[in-house]
Amino acid sequence: MKKVLIVSGHTDLNNSFANKIILEKLAKDLPEAVFDYLDKEYPDFTVNVKAEQKKLVEADVIVLQFPVFWYSYPSIMHRWMEDVFVHGFAHGSKGKALQGKKLVASFTTGAPEELYVKDGPQLYPIEELVIPAIKSTANLCGMEYAGFIYTGGVSYASRPDAEQIKVMRAKAENHAERLEALLNEI
């Protein structure tokens, strides 16, 4: 059985809507998975590098779960990657610890999916904004990029609207189901 590590990169999961629902559903449906909540573990951004590297080494599949902030990972996930995916561990002539592991991206945006189209309001499709960095990370580390699950239109700005809350909850639950299906395929 494959060992799955799900790394939550939300900077304030308690104040999240979609990512919180996604992670709660995954925890319920995938009790054997290991969950790494960076905001809870490292509120001061001081990452325990050895502990995080151990989690990565023990995993077969690594899922990066995060909301897109300014077209990229949130700051805590950036910091985690900068500190943990270092030369000599994750890449370089002696950095073979992550080779052969599968890397999955699972992310959300507040803006609706239809805004992420070529020459649209966001200028680029989401695949051109977020995925290149993930694919490049996988490539550098000798990992296999195993795909992504994306859901847009789950903005905190819609929270006061009861109907939008129902729609966003359904989107978040569907996101988790699609991620579970992908994990079962790989």
C-alpha positions in Angstrom: 0.0 0.0 0.0 1.3 3.4 -0.9 2.1 5.9 1.8 0.5 9.3 1.2 1.8 12.6 2.8 -0.6 15.5 2.4 1.1 18.8 3.1 -1.3 21.7 3.9 0.3 25.0 2.9 -2.5 27.3 3.9 -1.1 30.1 6.1 -4.3 30.2 8.4 -6.3 27.0 7.9 -8.6 27.9 10.8 -9.7 30.9 8.7 -10.0 28.9 5.5 -13.2 27.7 3.9 -12.5 25.4 1.0 -9.0 24.1 2.0 -10.3 23.3 5.5 -13.3 21.3 4.1 -11.0 19.5 1.6 -8.6 18.5 4.3 -11.3 17.4 6.7 -12.8 15.2 4.1 -9.5 13.7 3.1 -8.7 13.0 6.8 -12.0 11.2 7.2 -11.7 9.3 3.9 -7.9 8.6 4.0 -7.2 7.7 7.6 -3.9 6.0 6.7 -2.5 9.2 5.1 -0.1 11.4 7.0 -1.2 15.1 7.3 1.3 17.9 7.7 -0.4 21.2 8.6 2.4 23.8 8.1 0.5 26.7 9.7 0.0 24.7 12.9 3.5 23.1 13.0 5.4 26.3 12.1 3.4 29.5 13.0 6.7 31.3 13.3 8.0 29.9 10.0 10.8 28.1 11.8 10.7 24.7 10.0 12.0 21.5 11.7 14.0 20.4 8.6 15.0 16.9 9.8 11.4 16.1 10.8 10.0 17.3 7.5 12.6 15.5 5.5 11.8 12.3 7.4 8.1 12.6 6.5 9.1 13.1 2.8 11.4 10.1 2.8 8.7 7.9 4.3 6.1 8.9 1.7 5.5 7.3 -1.7 3.1 10.1 -2.8 3.4 13.7 -1.7 0.3 16.0 -2.1 0.8 19.7 -1.9 -2.6 21.2 -0.8 -2.8 24.9 -0.9 -4.8 28.0 -1.9 -3.1 30.0 -4.7 -1.9 33.3 -3.2 -0.6 35.8 -5.8 -0.4 33.1 -8.5 1.8 30.8 -6.4 2.2 28.8 -3.2 1.4 30.6 0.1 4.4 31.9 2.0 4.6 29.1 4.6 4.8 26.5 1.8 7.5 28.5 0.0 9.5 28.6 3.2 9.0 24.9 3.8 10.2 24.1 0.3 13.2 26.5 0.6 14.3 24.9 3.9 13.4 21.2 3.2 14.0 20.6 -0.5 17.7 21.5 -0.2 20.7 20.5 -2.3 22.2 17.3 -1.0 18.8 16.0 0.1 16.3 16.7 -2.6 18.6 17.4 -5.6 22.2 17.5 -6.6 24.6 14.7 -7.1 24.0 13.4 -3.6 20.4 14.6 -3.3 18.5 11.4 -4.1 16.0 11.2 -1.2 12.9 12.1 -3.2 13.7 10.2 -6.4 10.8 8.1 -7.7 8.2 9.6 -5.4 5.1 10.9 -6.9 4.2 14.6 -6.5 0.5 15.8 -6.8 -0.7 19.4 -6.7 -4.1 20.1 -5.1 -5.0 23.8 -5.0 -7.8 26.3 -5.0 -8.4 29.9 -6.1 -10.8 32.5 -5.0 -11.3 33.7 -8.5 -13.6 31.5 -10.6 -12.0 29.0 -13.0 -13.3 30.8 -16.1 -11.1 33.9 -15.3 -8.0 31.8 -15.9 -7.9 31.7 -19.7 -5.4 32.9 -22.2 -5.7 36.7 -22.5 -8.5 36.7 -19.9 -8.6 38.8 -16.7 -5.8 36.6 -15.2 -4.0 36.5 -18.6 -3.1 32.8 -18.3 -4.7 29.5 -17.8 -4.1 28.2 -14.3 -1.9 25.4 -15.8 0.5 28.0 -17.0 0.7 29.9 -13.7 1.0 27.2 -11.1 1.9 23.9 -12.7 5.3 24.9 -14.3 6.9 25.4 -10.8 5.5 22.1 -9.5 6.7 20.2 -12.6 10.1 21.8 -12.4 10.4 20.9 -8.7 9.4 17.3 -9.5 11.9 17.2 -12.3 14.8 18.7 -10.3 14.2 16.2 -7.4 13.8 13.1 -9.7 10.2 12.8 -8.7 7.3 11.9 -10.9 4.8 14.7 -11.5 1.5 12.8 -11.1 -1.0 15.6 -11.9 -3.1 18.2 -10.2 -6.6 18.8 -8.9 -7.9 22.4 -9.1 -11.0 24.2 -8.0 -11.7 27.9 -8.5 -14.4 30.2 -7.3 -14.1 29.5 -3.6 -13.4 33.0 -2.3 -13.7 34.1 1.3 -15.5 37.2 -0.1 -18.5 34.9 -0.8 -18.9 33.8 2.8 -21.7 36.2 3.7 -23.9 34.7 1.0 -25.7 31.5 2.2 -26.3 30.2 -1.3 -22.6 30.7 -2.3 -21.6 28.9 0.9 -23.6 25.8 -0.3 -22.0 26.1 -3.8 -18.5 26.4 -2.3 -19.0 23.5 0.1 -20.1 21.3 -2.8 -17.1 22.4 -4.8 -14.7 21.7 -1.9 -16.2 18.3 -1.3 -16.0 17.5 -5.0 -12.4 18.6 -5.0 -11.5 16.1 -2.2 -13.3 13.3 -4.1 -11.4 14.1 -7.3 -8.2 14.1 -5.4 -9.0 10.8 -3.7 -9.8 9.3 -7.2 -6.4 10.5 -8.5 -4.6 9.0 -5.5 -6.3 5.7 -6.1 -5.2 5.7 -9.7 -1.5 6.3 -9.0 
